[in-house]
């Protein structure tokens, strides 16, 4: 599968809170408290980017009543057509965590952050797994498969895993609500849609009431009963209702990333 090139415009945050050069500093502090962000692009009356004001500007510089006397004007900005890889390199080399994004007319159209970069990395890592699984199926069954990126009705998916972890499920729900669209991996064999990878995100989608799951579908082009189908049959797994949600144990990923608060609770 050819790798799709991703651009800043695919991952940037578009609904950006901006301020003007004449915005009172007190107003910026109020916005910070309400939005929980710590920096804001500054635009003029033509929506052209003229600076950025951050919490550091307010804390470390001499007090000023208006943004224009605090804002930073030496900016690193991204064009919305810049590739996500090139944007990552720029941010890494310049040691910055966010870049305002402008269009060809110099008007602010979004902002790209470290969080957006992490999200793009997660979403783009899935195709490698798809390609590996596709090649494995073709070698195993001596066939040529086809691959599509498409939506699959949640009710059509046949799960093959008997359990999911409550903590990881909560994380997947968080990601879906915030637009992280990491596709599941599905095999189409005969008239069956076998869920191979993505049980947590599929269960999360179902709990959120989503009728479809974004998926990479490997179509075998014929009816072959997969080994994982037989295993699922033996375990009595046919629908999502047959999946147990484990809440007395941690998902291995979560277990590796406990917080300082978790550590303190253990010590207490």
Secondary structure, DSSP 8 states (H G I E B T S, - for coil): ------BHHHHSB-S--EE-TTSBHHHHHHHHHHH--SEEEEE-TTSBEEEEEEHHHHHHS---SBGGGT-B----EEETTSBHHHHHHHHHHHT-SEEEEE-TTSBEEEEEEHHHHHHHHHHHHHHHHHHHHHHHHHHHHT---EEEEEEEEGGGEE---SEEEHHHHHHHHHHHHTT----EEEEEETTEEEEEE-HHHHHHHHHTT-SEEEEEEEE-SS----HHHHHHHHHT--SGGG-EEE-SS--HHHHTT--HHHHHHHH-
